[in-house]
């Protein structure tokens, strides 16, 4: 399949805009709002690898060593959800 250069650029630019918007949501909104948005983007932009970087940022910002005795709790959850979205995405879009 031949991919148009303009489509690829707009797709990358769109993902950057979405990542910046999600980063602002993480800083300004409650956890349940940005968590829902991130879940939506994990299925819409498969594979949404940026979620791991966002989770590392969430751990640095909000994480504490007491969260289930694991300091990188959001990162672990994001990796699990990214893997699950891969398996579910293959079954849903098949």
C-alpha positions as CSV (number, residue, x, y, z in Angstrom):
1,X,0.0,0.0,0.0
2,X,1.3,3.4,-1.0
3,X,1.1,6.0,1.8
4,X,0.7,9.6,0.9
5,X,3.4,11.8,2.5
6,X,0.9,14.5,3.5
7,X,-1.3,11.9,5.3
8,X,1.6,10.6,7.3
9,X,2.6,14.2,8.4
10,X,-0.9,15.1,9.4
11,X,-1.2,11.8,11.4
12,X,2.1,12.5,13.2
13,X,1.0,16.1,13.9
14,X,-2.4,14.8,15.1
15,X,-0.7,12.4,17.6
16,X,1.5,15.2,18.9
17,X,-1.5,17.5,19.4
18,X,-3.3,14.6,21.2
19,X,-0.3,13.9,23.4
20,X,0.0,17.5,24.4
21,X,-3.7,17.7,25.1
22,X,-3.5,14.5,27.3
23,X,-0.5,16.0,29.1
24,X,-2.5,19.1,29.9
25,X,-5.4,16.9,31.1
26,X,-3.1,15.0,33.4
27,X,-1.9,18.2,35.0
28,X,-5.3,20.0,35.3
29,X,-8.0,17.4,35.7
30,X,-9.0,14.7,38.1
31,X,-7.6,11.2,37.6
32,X,-10.9,9.6,36.3
33,X,-11.2,12.1,33.5
34,X,-7.7,11.7,32.0
35,X,-7.8,8.0,32.7
36,X,-11.0,7.7,30.5
37,X,-9.4,9.8,27.8
38,X,-6.2,7.7,27.8
39,X,-8.3,4.5,27.6
40,X,-10.2,5.9,24.6
41,X,-7.0,6.9,22.8
42,X,-5.5,3.5,23.5
43,X,-8.1,1.9,21.3
44,X,-8.4,4.8,18.8
45,X,-4.7,5.2,18.1
46,X,-3.5,1.6,18.2
47,X,-0.7,1.2,19.2
48,X,-0.6,4.1,21.6
49,X,2.9,3.7,22.9
50,X,2.9,7.2,24.2
51,X,0.8,6.0,27.2
52,X,3.9,4.6,28.8
53,X,5.7,7.9,28.7
54,X,2.5,9.6,30.1
55,X,2.4,7.1,32.8
56,X,6.0,7.7,33.8
57,X,5.1,11.4,34.0
58,X,2.0,10.6,36.2
59,X,4.2,8.5,38.5
60,X,6.7,11.4,38.8
61,X,3.9,13.8,39.5
62,X,1.4,11.9,41.6
63,X,3.0,8.6,42.5
64,X,4.1,7.7,46.0
65,X,6.1,4.8,47.3
66,X,3.0,3.7,49.3
67,X,0.8,3.0,46.3
68,X,0.5,-0.7,46.7
69,X,4.2,-0.9,47.7
70,X,5.2,-0.3,44.1
71,X,6.6,3.2,43.1
72,X,5.8,2.9,39.4
73,X,2.2,1.9,39.7
74,X,0.8,4.0,36.8
75,X,3.6,2.7,34.5
76,X,2.8,-0.9,35.4
77,X,-1.0,-0.3,34.8
78,X,-0.3,1.4,31.5
79,X,1.9,-1.5,30.2
80,X,-0.8,-4.0,31.2
81,X,-3.5,-1.9,29.5
82,X,-1.4,-1.4,26.4
83,X,-0.9,-5.2,26.1
84,X,-4.6,-5.9,26.8
85,X,-5.7,-3.3,24.2
86,X,-3.4,-5.1,21.6
87,X,-5.2,-8.4,22.2
88,X,-8.6,-6.9,22.4
89,X,-8.0,-4.6,19.4
90,X,-7.1,-7.7,17.2
91,X,-10.3,-9.4,18.3
92,X,-12.5,-6.3,17.9
93,X,-11.2,-5.1,14.5
94,X,-10.8,-8.6,13.0
